[in-house]
Amino acid sequence: MAPLHYNLVTLSLTLLLTSSTYAQVDYAQYVNPFIGSEGPFPGLAFGGGDIFIGGALPFGVAKVGIDTYEDNITFSTTNGGYTPGGHVTAISMMHESGTGGAPKYGIVPQMPLTTVEAPVNLLDNTTYWQDRVGNDTARVGYYATQLENGVGVELSAARHSGIMQYSFPAGEKHILVDVSHYLPSETGGSNVQFYVAGAIDLQPGGKVYTGYTSVGGGFSESAPSTVYFCGEFDEAPDQANTFSGRLTDPIQRYHTYSDGPVPQAMLGNLSEVSGPLNNRVGALFTWANSSSSTIKSKVGISFISADKACNFKNQEISSWNLNDTVDAAVQEWNADVFSKIQVPTDDSQNRTNLVLLYSSLYFMHLMPSDRTGENPLWQSDEPYWDDFYTLWDIFRCTVSLYHLIQPTYYQGMIRAIIDIWRWEGFMPDGRSGNYNGLVQGGSNADNVLADAYVKGLPGINWTAAYQAMLKDAEVVPYNTFSYTDFTASVKEGRGALYDWIPLGYVSSDRSTRPVSRTVEYALNDFSLSQIAKDIAPGDVQKYLNRSANWQNIWAHNVTHKNFTGFLAPRLSNGMFNLTDYNPALCGECEWSAISYEGTPFEYSFTLPHDMETLISFMGGPAEFERRLDYIHLPNTSEQDLGANGAAITSIMNIGNEPDFATPYEYNYINKQYKSVQHARSLANQYFRDANYGVPGNSDAGALNSWLIWQMLGLYPVVTQPVYLIQSPWFSDINMTINGNATLRITATGLDNQNSYYVQSVRVNGQSWDRNWLEHSDVMVNGGTIEFELGSEMMRWETGDVPPSPGHLVL
């Protein structure tokens, strides 16, 4: 026994020393905050990541950055506020990151101006917006830009607050605070944001101001939500005046000055409230005699009160030195995020991979927002989280990574999701502005809960969780008659249960998105069967049976491109609607289409709970392999993918979440080397250390988390305690998982250019013959995965294929 004891001590000491060495590394230096800031058209954000760029902490409430407006409305995507060439309209406190759909937030603003003379109109940002000169600068916790009017802008952020530093040229110095400001949807539509009320109060001397803004709409089509603010300047202004003016933006069911021009601001004194006509309000601060060219400002925000916003400002940012806030942000990001996945940094040839890894970790920690203690809707001892934008995007592989490296945060998210059901009746699929919406497919909180449950996440009331899931599975949510989709609720729940329960599928004549929702509802019901095993054993078979309902829309006789058997639209009378049907097309692939953000051809691969039946339906392993090969070929796509697939020509679209797991499905026929081949090719082709560095919306970091799993050499199978083995990108990966356990992934023979195919694997020192492993193998107490890699594409696995726990043939 002595040699064994010695080896364990030696290993522990080695891990400790290595961890200590890694902890001294500033991993933040490898983050490129601009990855995803452009799409395929240089200078435009369209087709890119729609990312936020600015100051933020992990899961922070405040995300401080610029708001912009694009002249070319056709290609306008201002979702994160930042666009490469758009006009700067403000520096504001709240943003989201990586989101498609309509913009959200861009509220609680400031705007530095060097003149307020005509034609400047304080109520019309087109009269004072600014282009930028030179190149923007950004790193973790810091953003800087130079405006055309000569003002230099620098900023950083804490959890509920931010600090801005403005360097003015000689002459006038003004800072405008337009309480009614928000990010507009330039193309209009039903989910534009709208301002409904606000107030601003100046303290004597004008150095401190407080107030609130109430804004609704955006992607979630939310009710108005009120954010309180508290701002302070380092130097009292020479003059400070509030102002007000009539609201002219057309808003249903709210007062506006209809079809009138933007009025001039009416200057007041120390206080303005929007009043019953929901007037726009704000304040103008002027430094006419200041000897300093630099004006600094700190702003706190709160959903509870202005006093709380002031406390956040004072407690979180106690210094007027902007670098102090930047340094604190870097320290927190390194300690709480980047150090959780440590890789060697001494190989200069690996720098691109280092940037991709740590930038991806950065982007997947910007959302959702931890608003614990900031819930304005109800009193609860539970954590509160918002900005799940959306679970449809992140359930596939992002939450599985949270489970490993952020278990405490993740527990808070899960508890918050359940608490939202307690108080609002349904768990969210999407949520922002303290409001559920929009539901793009199924009730995917069910998948998130099941994934956490089968992996043993502690501290969750699973009985309550299952009750929340039963609500999703059995109760048709009331129809909100949204302009997005009139047929059923898109706010929460499963809007097409009126089809699903009696028919066993979502019909194409009574419902929208019938193919994609049928597939997603099936996985949602499998999720219930997973938790029911312990919580409600009598329900297991019911929901397992329902999880096989996808088979009810499998048309065994549909042939396309010499492949037979596809998901297909089925009428409520039971007949398939196959007239001119092409499974490689989905129309506009949006809310009223046959399937959402993916064609039926793609959705035909998205049955992770029963791959065994799927492979059989496709004609067996050889035909399944041939079909997988085909979708990866260039120029096979028949669908115009728009911004969701710019520059992608294959059916396989890694820019959209439904396809995330597809390249790994060769593991189910024990040809893991092909999974490595195709997934590596996708990663190398579409993920780059460049402004156009992700293949579409990063979707709250979903695309970034896909890349992280690729680099780790693993991929999670959602709702199952299973990981598919792939091929790591680093020779040594030291992960802190499950709070304080260590997972060590090593690779010998690795050359990321041509020597990355698996030759053999050892797990916890034992030879491994399966191309998958279970959560309990290495993800609970830690462990080791040792890869031997080489250039030979070989079939090294001889054990069982990954499981199909939902296997059932109707």
C-alpha positions in Angstrom: 0.0 0.0 0.0 2.9 2.4 0.6 3.7 3.0 -3.1 0.0 3.8 -3.8 0.0 6.3 -0.9 3.2 7.9 -2.1 1.8 8.2 -5.7 -1.4 9.9 -4.4 0.5 12.3 -2.3 2.8 13.1 -5.2 -0.1 13.7 -7.5 -1.9 15.9 -5.0 1.3 17.9 -4.4 1.8 18.3 -8.2 -1.8 19.4 -8.7 -1.5 21.9 -5.8 1.8 23.4 -7.1 0.5 23.6 -10.7 -2.7 25.2 -9.5 -0.8 27.8 -7.5 1.4 28.5 -10.5 -1.6 29.0 -12.8 -3.3 31.2 -10.3 -0.6 33.8 -10.7 -1.4 34.1 -14.5 -3.4 37.1 -15.7 -5.7 35.2 -18.0 -7.6 38.4 -18.7 -4.8 39.5 -21.0 -6.0 36.8 -23.5 -9.5 38.1 -23.8 -10.4 39.9 -27.0 -13.7 41.7 -26.3 -14.2 42.5 -30.0 -14.6 38.9 -31.2 -18.1 38.8 -32.7 -18.4 42.6 -33.1 -18.6 42.3 -36.9 -20.3 40.0 -39.4 -19.2 39.1 -42.9 -19.5 42.7 -44.1 -16.6 44.8 -42.7 -17.7 47.6 -40.5 -21.2 46.2 -39.9 -22.4 44.1 -37.0 -25.0 42.3 -39.2 -24.4 38.6 -39.2 -21.9 38.8 -36.3 -22.1 38.1 -32.7 -24.3 41.0 -31.6 -22.0 41.3 -28.6 -21.8 43.8 -25.8 -18.5 45.6 -25.5 -17.8 47.6 -22.3 -17.3 47.2 -18.6 -19.0 44.3 -16.8 -18.5 41.7 -14.1 -19.4 38.0 -14.3 -23.2 37.8 -14.5 -23.3 41.5 -13.5 -26.4 43.7 -13.6 -24.5 46.7 -14.9 -23.0 46.4 -18.4 -21.7 49.9 -19.2 -21.0 50.7 -22.8 -22.0 52.8 -25.8 -25.3 52.8 -27.6 -25.1 53.3 -31.4 -27.4 53.8 -34.4 -26.8 52.5 -37.9 -27.6 54.5 -41.0 -28.1 51.4 -43.0 -31.3 50.1 -41.4 -31.4 47.0 -43.6 -28.3 45.7 -41.9 -28.8 47.2 -38.5 -28.2 45.1 -35.4 -27.7 47.2 -32.4 -28.7 44.5 -29.9 -25.6 44.9 -27.6 -25.5 48.6 -28.1 -22.1 48.4 -29.8 -21.6 48.4 -33.6 -18.3 49.0 -35.3 -19.3 52.1 -37.3 -22.6 53.3 -35.8 -23.3 56.8 -34.5 -22.8 57.0 -30.7 -26.0 58.2 -29.1 -25.1 57.6 -25.4 -23.1 55.7 -22.9 -25.6 53.7 -20.9 -25.7 51.4 -17.9 -27.6 48.3 -19.1 -27.1 46.0 -22.1 -27.5 42.4 -23.2 -25.0 40.5 -25.2 -25.1 38.2 -28.2 -28.8 38.4 -28.7 -30.8 38.3 -31.9 -34.3 39.7 -32.2 -35.2 43.3 -31.1 -32.8 45.3 -28.9 -33.3 45.4 -25.1 -32.1 48.1 -22.6 -29.6 50.8 -23.4 -31.0 52.7 -20.5 -29.7 55.1 -17.8 -27.5 57.1 -20.1 -25.0 60.0 -20.3 -23.8 61.8 -23.4 -20.8 64.2 -23.4 -21.3 67.2 -25.7 -19.1 70.2 -26.6 -22.1 72.3 -27.7 -25.8 72.5 -27.0 -26.4 75.3 -29.5 -28.7 74.9 -32.5 -29.1 72.6 -34.4 -28.6 70.5 -31.2 -32.0 69.5 -29.7 -31.6 67.7 -26.4 -34.7 65.6 -27.2 -33.4 64.5 -30.6 -30.2 62.4 -30.5 -29.8 62.6 -34.3 -28.8 66.3 -33.7 -26.0 65.5 -31.4 -24.9 61.9 -32.0 -21.2 61.4 -32.6 -19.1 59.3 -34.9 -15.9 57.8 -33.5 -12.3 58.6 -34.7 -9.4 56.2 -34.5 -9.7 52.7 -33.1 -11.8 51.7 -30.1 -9.9 50.1 -27.2 -11.3 47.3 -25.0 -10.1 44.8 -22.5 -11.6 43.0 -19.5 -13.3 45.7 -17.4 -12.3 48.6 -19.7 -13.5 50.4 -22.8 -12.3 53.6 -24.4 -13.2 55.5 -27.6 -12.7 59.0 -29.1 -15.7 60.9 -30.3 -15.6 63.1 -33.3 -16.3 66.2 -31.1 -12.9 65.6 -29.5 -14.2 64.0 -26.3 -12.3 60.9 -25.1 -14.5 58.4 -23.3 -13.2 55.8 -20.8 -15.3 53.5 -18.7 -15.5 50.5 -16.4 -18.1 48.8 -14.3 -18.8 47.1 -11.0 -21.8 44.8 -10.3 -24.5 47.4 -10.1 -22.6 50.5 -11.0 -20.2 52.1 -13.5 -17.6 54.8 -13.7 -17.1 57.1 -16.8 -14.2 59.4 -17.5 -14.6 62.1 -20.2 -11.6 64.0 -21.5 -12.9 67.2 -23.1 -11.0 69.5 -25.6 -10.7 73.2 -24.8 -14.1 74.9 -24.8 -17.6 74.0 -23.5 -18.2 70.9 -21.5 -21.7 69.4 -21.2 -23.1 66.0 -20.1 -26.6 65.2 -21.1 -28.7 62.8 -19.2 -31.8 61.8 -21.2 -33.9 59.7 -18.9 -36.1 58.5 -21.8 -33.2 57.1 -23.8 -33.2 53.4 -24.8 -31.9 51.3 -27.7 -34.4 51.5 -30.6 -35.3 48.7 -33.0 -34.5 50.6 -36.2 -36.8 48.4 -38.3 -39.8 48.8 -36.0 -42.2 46.0 -35.3 -44.2 44.8 -32.3 -41.3 44.3 -29.9 -39.7 47.7 -30.0 -38.9 49.2 -26.7 -40.9 52.1 -25.4 -40.5 54.7 -22.6 -43.5 55.3 -20.4 -42.3 57.3 -17.4 -39.3 58.8 -15.7 -38.1 61.3 -13.1 -34.9 63.1 -12.3 -33.9 65.1 -9.2 -30.8 67.3 -8.8 -29.2 67.6 -5.4 -28.2 71.2 -4.5 -25.1 72.1 -6.5 -25.9 69.6 -9.2 -23.1 67.2 -8.3 -25.5 64.3 -7.5 -28.7 63.4 -9.4 -31.2 60.6 -8.8 -34.3 59.3 -10.5 -35.9 56.5 -12.4 -36.8 55.4 -15.9 -39.6 53.0 -16.9 -39.1 51.2 -20.2 -40.9 48.2 -21.7 -40.9 46.1 -24.8 -37.8 44.7 -26.5 -37.4 41.0 -27.5 -39.3 39.8 -24.5 -42.3 42.1 -25.3 -42.1 42.9 -21.6 -44.3 45.1 -19.5 -42.6 48.3 -18.4 -39.8 47.8 -15.8 -38.5 50.6 -13.6 -34.8 51.1 -13.0 -33.7 53.7 -10.4 -30.4 55.5 -10.8 -28.0 57.6 -8.7 -25.3 59.6 -10.5 -22.5 61.7 -9.2 -19.7 63.8 -10.7 -16.3 64.3 -9.3 -16.7 68.1 -9.7 -19.8 70.1 -9.2 -21.1 71.6 -12.5 -21.3 75.4 -13.0 -24.8 75.0 -14.1 -27.3 72.1 -13.9 -30.9 72.2 -15.2 -33.6 69.6 -15.7 -35.7 69.6 -18.8 -38.8 68.0 -20.2 -40.6 67.6 -23.5 -43.6 65.8 -25.0 -43.1 62.1 -26.0 -43.6 61.7 -29.8 -42.7 58.1 -30.3 -46.0 56.2 -31.3 -46.8 53.8 -28.5 -50.1 51.8 -28.2 -52.2 52.5 -25.2 -49.9 55.4 -24.0 -50.1 59.1 -24.5 -47.9 60.6 -27.2 -47.9 63.8 -29.2 -49.1 62.1 -32.4 -47.4 62.8 -35.7 -45.7 65.9 -34.4 -42.0 66.9 -34.8 -39.6 66.3 -32.0 -40.2 69.3 -29.7 -37.5 71.4 -28.1 -36.6 70.7 -24.5 -38.1 73.0 -21.9 -35.5 73.7 -19.3 -36.5 73.5 -15.7 -34.8 73.8 -12.4 -34.0 70.9 -10.0 -36.7 68.3 -10.5 -38.7 66.8 -13.4 -41.3 64.0 -13.4 -42.8 62.6 -16.6 -46.4 63.1 -15.3 -49.7 61.8 -16.7 -48.6 62.5 -20.3 -45.4 60.5 -19.8 -43.2 63.4 -20.8 -39.6 62.8 -21.6 -37.4 64.2 -18.9 -33.7 64.7 -18.3 -30.9 67.0 -17.2 -28.1 69.0 -18.7 -24.9 69.6 -16.7 -22.4 72.2 -17.8 -18.8 73.1 -16.7 -18.0 76.5 -18.1 -15.2 77.6 -15.8 -13.6 74.3 -14.8 -9.8 74.3 -15.0 -9.8 70.5 -15.5 -10.4 69.0 -18.9 -11.5 65.7 -17.4 -15.0 65.1 -15.9 -15.6 61.9 -14.1 -18.9 60.3 -13.2 -20.1 57.3 -11.2 -23.6 55.9 -11.6 -25.4 53.2 -9.6 -28.6 51.4 -10.6 -31.2 49.5 -8.7 -34.6 47.9 -9.4 -35.7 48.8 -5.8 -34.9 52.4 -5.1 -32.7 55.4 -5.8 -31.2 55.1 -2.3 -30.1 51.6 -3.0 -28.6 52.8 -6.3 -26.6 55.4 -4.4 -25.4 52.7 -2.0 -24.2 50.5 -4.9 -22.4 53.5 -6.3 -20.7 54.3 -3.1 -19.9 50.8 -1.9 -18.8 49.3 -5.2 -16.8 52.2 -6.6 -15.3 54.0 -3.7 -12.4 55.5 -5.7 -12.5 58.2 -8.4 -9.5 56.4 -10.0 -11.0 54.5 -13.0 -8.1 52.1 -13.0 -9.1 50.9 -9.5 -12.4 49.7 -10.9 -10.7 48.2 -13.9 -8.2 46.3 -11.7 -11.0 45.0 -9.4 -12.8 43.7 -12.5 -9.8 41.9 -13.8 -9.1 40.4 -10.4 -12.7 39.1 -10.2 -12.8 37.7 -13.7 -9.5 35.9 -13.1 -10.5 34.5 -9.8 -14.2 33.6 -10.5 -14.0 32.6 -14.2 -10.7 32.3 -16.1 -8.8 30.4 -13.4 -11.5 27.6 -13.5 -9.9 26.4 -16.8 -6.2 26.7 -16.7 -3.9 25.8 -19.6 -0.2 26.3 -20.4 0.5 29.9 -21.5 4.2 29.5 -22.3 3.7 28.4 -25.9 3.6 31.4 -28.1 2.2 29.2 -31.0 -0.9 28.6 -28.8 -1.7 32.3 -28.3 -4.7 32.2 -30.8 -6.2 29.2 -28.9 -5.6 31.0 -25.6 -7.5 34.0 -26.9 -10.3 31.8 -28.2 -10.6 30.0 -24.9 -10.6 32.9 -22.5 -12.6 35.2 -24.7 -15.2 32.4 -25.0 -15.3 32.1 -21.2 -15.7 35.8 -20.9 -18.7 36.0 -23.3 -20.6 33.1 -21.7 -20.4 34.9 -18.3 -22.0 38.2 -19.4 -25.6 36.8 -19.2 -27.9 35.9 -17.4 -27.8 38.7 -14.7 -27.6 37.9 -11.0 -30.2 40.2 -9.5 -30.4 38.5 -6.1 -31.7 41.2 -3.7 -33.0 43.2 -6.6 -36.4 41.6 -7.3 -39.0 44.4 -7.4 -41.9 42.0 -8.0 -42.2 39.8 -4.9 -40.5 39.1 -1.5 -38.6 35.9 -1.5 -35.7 34.3 0.2 -34.7 32.6 -3.1 -32.1 34.0 -5.5 -33.3 36.1 -8.4 -31.9 36.1 -11.9 -33.0 37.8 -15.1 -31.9 38.1 -18.7 -32.3 34.5 -19.6 -32.1 35.4 -23.3 -32.9 32.5 -23.8 -32.9 29.0 -22.3 -33.6 27.8 -25.9 -30.1 29.0 -26.7 -28.2 27.9 -23.7 -29.8 24.6 -22.6 -27.8 22.6 -25.1 -24.4 23.0 -23.7 -23.9 26.3 -21.9 -25.8 25.3 -18.7 -23.8 22.0 -18.5 -20.6 24.1 -18.3 -22.1 26.4 -15.6 -22.8 23.2 -13.7 -19.2 22.2 -13.8 -17.3 25.4 -13.2 -19.9 27.7 -11.6 -22.0 25.4 -9.4 -22.9 28.1 -6.9 -24.1 30.6 -9.5 -25.8 27.8 -11.3 -27.7 26.7 -8.2 -28.9 30.3 -7.9 -30.1 30.3 -11.5 -32.1 27.1 -11.0 -33.7 28.2 -7.8 -34.6 31.5 -9.4 -36.3 29.8 -12.4 -38.4 27.7 -10.0 -39.3 30.7 -7.9 -40.5 32.5 -11.0 -42.9 29.6 -11.5 -44.1 30.0 -7.9 -44.9 33.7 -8.3 -45.8 34.0 -12.0 -47.3 30.6 -12.8 -44.7 29.4 -15.4 -41.0 29.1 -15.6 -39.4 31.2 -18.3 -37.9 30.1 -21.6 -36.7 33.6 -22.2 -36.8 36.4 -19.7 -35.6 40.0 -19.5 -36.9 43.2 -17.9 -38.4 41.0 -15.2 -40.8 39.5 -17.7 -41.2 36.0 -19.3 -40.9 35.8 -23.1 -40.3 34.9 -25.8 -40.8 31.1 -26.2 -39.1 30.0 -29.4 -39.8 26.3 -29.2 -40.5 24.1 -26.2 -40.5 24.8 -22.5 -36.8 24.4 -22.2 -36.5 25.2 -18.6 -37.6 21.6 -18.3 -34.4 20.5 -20.1 -32.2 22.7 -17.8 -33.8 21.2 -14.7 -33.4 17.6 -15.9 -29.8 18.2 -16.8 -29.1 19.6 -13.4 -31.0 16.8 -11.7 -29.4 13.8 -13.3 -26.0 15.3 -12.5 -26.9 15.8 -8.9 -26.9 19.6 -8.4 -27.4 20.1 -4.7 -29.6 22.6 -2.9 -32.6 22.4 -5.2 -36.2 21.6 -4.1 -36.8 18.9 -6.7 -40.4 18.3 -5.7 -41.1 22.0 -6.5 -39.1 21.7 -9.7 -41.2 18.8 -10.9 -44.4 20.6 -10.1 -43.2 23.5 -12.3 -42.4 21.1 -15.1 -45.8 19.5 -14.8 -47.3 22.9 -15.4 -45.3 23.2 -18.6 -46.4 19.7 -19.7 -50.1 19.9 -18.9 -51.4 23.4 -18.9 -51.9 25.4 -22.1 -50.7 29.0 -21.3 -53.2 31.8 -22.2 -52.8 33.2 -25.6 -51.1 36.6 -25.5 -52.1 37.2 -29.2 -48.6 38.6 -29.8 -47.9 40.1 -33.2 -45.0 37.7 -33.2 -47.4 34.7 -33.3 -51.2 35.1 -33.0 -51.8 31.3 -32.7 -50.7 30.7 -29.2 -48.8 32.2 -26.3 -45.1 33.0 -26.9 -44.7 34.4 -23.4 -44.2 31.1 -21.5 -45.1 27.4 -21.4 -45.9 25.2 -24.4 -48.4 27.1 -26.5 -49.3 24.2 -28.7 -50.3 21.7 -26.0 -53.8 21.9 -27.5 -52.2 19.8 -30.4 -49.6 17.9 -28.5 -51.8 16.2 -25.8 -54.6 14.9 -28.0 -52.7 14.4 -31.3 -49.3 13.4 -30.1 -47.6 16.0 -32.4 -47.9 19.7 -33.3 -50.0 20.0 -36.4 -49.1 22.1 -39.4 -52.6 23.5 -40.0 -53.4 24.7 -36.5 -50.0 25.6 -35.2 -46.8 27.4 -36.1 -43.3 25.8 -36.1 -44.9 22.3 -36.1 -41.7 20.4 -36.9 -39.3 22.1 -34.5 -41.9 22.3 -31.7 -42.8 18.6 -32.0 -39.1 17.7 -31.6 -38.6 20.1 -28.7 -41.8 19.0 -26.9 -40.5 15.4 -27.1 -37.3 16.3 -25.3 -39.2 18.4 -22.8 -41.3 15.3 -21.9 -38.2 13.1 -21.7 -36.9 15.6 -19.1 -40.0 15.0 -17.0 -39.5 11.3 -17.2 -35.9 11.7 -15.9 -37.0 13.6 -12.7 -40.2 11.5 -12.3 -38.0 8.4 -11.7 -37.5 9.5 -8.1 -40.2 12.3 -7.5 -43.2 10.6 -9.2 -42.5 7.1 -10.4 -46.0 6.6 -11.6 -45.5 9.4 -14.2 -42.4 7.9 -15.8 -44.0 5.8 -18.5 -46.5 8.5 -19.4 -43.8 11.0 -20.2 -41.4 8.5 -21.7 -44.2 7.5 -24.1 -44.8 11.2 -24.9 -41.1 11.7 -25.5 -41.4 9.3 -28.5 -44.1 11.5 -30.1 -41.6 12.9 -32.6 -42.0 9.6 -34.4 -45.6 10.7 -35.2 -44.3 13.2 -37.7 -41.5 10.9 -39.1 -42.5 10.4 -42.8 -40.7 7.1 -43.7 -41.4 7.5 -47.4 -40.1 11.1 -47.9 -37.0 11.0 -50.1 -34.7 14.0 -50.7 -31.2 14.0 -52.1 -31.2 10.2 -52.2 -32.0 10.0 -48.4 -35.2 8.4 -47.2 -37.1 9.3 -44.0 -37.5 12.8 -42.6 -39.5 14.8 -40.1 -42.5 16.3 -42.1 -45.5 18.4 -41.5 -48.7 16.6 -40.5 -52.2 17.9 -40.5 -54.5 17.7 -37.5 -56.6 15.1 -39.4 -53.7 12.8 -39.3 -52.6 13.2 -42.9 -49.1 14.2 -43.9 -49.0 17.5 -45.8 -46.2 16.6 -48.4 -47.3 18.7 -51.4 -44.1 20.3 -52.7 -42.4 19.4 -49.4 -38.7 19.9 -49.2 -37.1 19.0 -45.8 -34.1 21.2 -46.6 -36.2 24.4 -46.6 -38.0 26.2 -43.8 -39.3 29.4 -45.4 -38.2 32.3 -43.3 -37.3 29.8 -40.5 -38.9 32.1 -38.0 -42.1 32.3 -35.8 -44.7 31.3 -38.4 -42.5 28.9 -40.3 -42.5 25.1 -40.4 -39.5 25.0 -38.2 -37.5 27.6 -36.3 -33.9 28.6 -37.1 -33.2 25.3 -38.8 -34.7 23.2 -41.5 -36.5 19.9 -40.9 -33.4 18.2 -42.4 -31.4 19.6 -39.5 -34.0 18.9 -36.8 -34.1 15.3 -38.0 -30.8 14.9 -36.1 -31.9 16.5 -32.8 -33.2 13.6 -30.8 -30.5 13.1 -28.1 -32.7 10.9 -25.9 -33.3 8.2 -28.5 -30.5 8.2 -31.0 -31.0 4.4 -31.3 -34.4 4.8 -32.9 -33.3 7.7 -35.0 -30.5 5.8 -36.5 -32.9 2.9 -37.3 -35.4 5.3 -38.9 -32.6 6.7 -41.1 -31.8 3.2 -42.4 -29.2 2.0 -40.0 -25.6 3.0 -39.1 -24.3 3.1 -42.7 -27.1 5.3 -44.0 -27.0 7.4 -40.9 -23.2 8.0 -41.5 -23.8 8.8 -45.1 -26.4 11.4 -44.2 -24.1 12.9 -41.6 -21.3 13.1 -44.1 -23.6 14.9 -46.6 -24.8 17.7 -44.4 -21.2 18.7 -43.7 -20.4 19.1 -47.4 -20.1 22.7 -48.7 -22.9 24.1 -51.0 -25.5 21.6 -49.8 -27.6 24.2 -48.1 -30.8 25.0 -50.0 -32.0 27.6 -47.4 -31.2 31.3 -47.3 -30.1 31.5 -43.7 -29.8 35.3 -43.5 -28.0 36.7 -40.5 -28.3 33.4 -38.7 -26.0 31.7 -41.2 -24.0 34.3 -43.0 -21.2 32.7 -45.1 -22.3 29.1 -44.2 -23.1 27.0 -47.3 -23.6 23.5 -45.7 -26.8 22.2 -44.3 -24.9 21.8 -41.0 -25.1 25.3 -39.5 -22.9 25.7 -36.5 -24.2 29.3 -36.2 -27.6 28.0 -35.0 -28.2 26.0 -31.7 -30.2 23.1 -33.1 -27.1 21.8 -34.9 -24.7 22.1 -31.9 -24.6 18.3 -31.1 -25.0 17.1 -34.7 -21.3 16.8 -35.7 -20.6 14.7 -32.6 -23.2 12.1 -33.5 -20.7 9.8 -35.2 -19.9 8.7 -31.7 -23.3 6.8 -31.7 -21.9 4.5 -34.5 -18.5 4.2 -32.9 -16.7 6.3 -35.4 -15.5 9.0 -33.0 -12.7 10.1 -35.3 -15.3 11.5 -37.7 -16.8 13.6 -34.9 -13.4 15.0 -34.3 -12.8 15.6 -38.0 -16.0 17.5 -38.6 -16.3 19.4 -35.3 -12.6 20.5 -35.6 -13.2 21.7 -39.1 -16.2 23.7 -38.1 -14.4 25.3 -35.2 -11.3 26.1 -37.3 -13.4 27.6 -40.1 -15.9 29.7 -38.2 -14.3 30.6 -34.9 -11.4 33.1 -35.1 -9.5 35.7 -33.1 -11.1 38.4 -35.2 -13.9 40.9 -35.2 -15.8 38.5 -37.4 -15.0 35.6 -35.1 -18.3 33.7 -34.5 -20.7 32.5 -37.1 -23.8 34.4 -36.1 -25.3 35.7 -32.8 -23.3 34.5 -29.9 -26.7 34.1 -28.2 -25.7 35.0 -24.6 -22.5 33.0 -25.1 -24.1 29.8 -26.5 -21.8 29.7 -29.5 -18.8 30.5 -27.2 -19.6 27.6 -24.9 -19.8 25.3 -27.8 -16.3 26.2 -28.7 -15.1 25.7 -25.1 -16.4 22.2 -25.0 -14.7 21.6 -28.3 -11.4 22.8 -26.9 -11.8 20.6 -23.8 -12.3 17.5 -25.9 -15.8 16.7 -24.5 -19.4 17.4 -25.4 -22.4 17.1 -23.0 -25.6 15.3 -23.9 -28.2 17.4 -22.5 -30.7 15.9 -20.0 -28.3 12.9 -19.5 -25.2 12.5 -17.2 -23.2 11.7 -20.3 -20.3 13.4 -22.1 -19.1 12.4 -25.6 -15.3 12.1 -25.8 -13.7 14.2 -28.5 -10.1 15.6 -28.7 -8.6 18.5 -26.5 -6.8 21.5 -28.0 -4.3 21.8 -25.2 -1.7 19.4 -23.9 -2.7 20.1 -20.3 -6.0 21.4 -19.0 -6.5 21.9 -15.3 -10.2 22.5 -14.4 -11.7 23.4 -11.1 -15.1 21.6 -11.1 -17.9 21.0 -8.6 -16.6 23.8 -6.4 -13.2 22.5 -5.3 -12.5 19.3 -7.2 -9.9 19.0 -10.0 -10.4 17.5 -13.4 -7.1 17.1 -15.3 -7.2 16.5 -19.0 -3.9 15.8 -20.7 -2.9 15.0 -24.3 0.3 13.5 -25.6 1.2 13.6 -29.3 -1.0 16.7 -29.8 -0.4 19.0 -32.8 -3.4 21.1 -33.6 -2.5 21.2 -37.2 -2.7 17.5 -38.1 -2.1 15.3 -35.0 -5.3 15.5 -33.0 -7.1 12.2 -33.6 -7.6 10.0 -30.6 -5.4 6.9 -30.5 -6.4 5.8 -27.0 -7.9 7.2 -23.8 -7.4 6.5 -20.1 -9.8 7.7 -17.5 -8.6 7.8 -13.9 -5.6 5.7 -15.0 -7.7 2.9 -16.5 -7.8 2.1 -20.2 -11.1 3.3 -21.7 -12.9 1.5 -24.6 -16.0 3.7 -24.8 -16.2 7.1 -26.6 -18.3 8.5 -23.8 -18.1 8.8 -20.0 -20.6 9.5 -17.3 -20.8 12.5 -15.0 -19.9 10.3 -12.0 -16.7 9.2 -13.6 -14.8 12.4 -13.3 -17.2 15.3 -12.8 -18.1 14.9 -9.1 -14.9 14.2 -7.2 -12.6 15.1 -10.1 -10.2 12.8 -11.9 -8.1 12.4 -15.0 -8.6 11.9 -18.7 -5.4 11.1 -20.6 -5.5 11.3 -24.4 -3.0 9.8 -26.7 -3.4 11.7 -30.0 -1.9 11.2 -33.4 -2.5 11.9 -37.1 -4.2 8.5 -37.9 -8.0 8.5 -38.1 -8.6 5.3 -36.3 -11.6 3.5 -34.8 -10.2 3.2 -31.3 -13.4 2.5 -29.4 -14.6 -1.0 -29.0 -17.2 -0.6 -26.2 -20.9 0.2 -26.2 -22.1 3.3 -28.0 -23.5 6.2 -26.0 -26.9 5.4 -24.4 -30.4 6.1 -25.6 -32.3 6.3 -22.3 -35.5 7.3 -24.1 -35.4 4.4 -26.5 -39.0 3.5 -27.4 -40.6 2.7 -30.8 -44.2 3.7 -31.1 
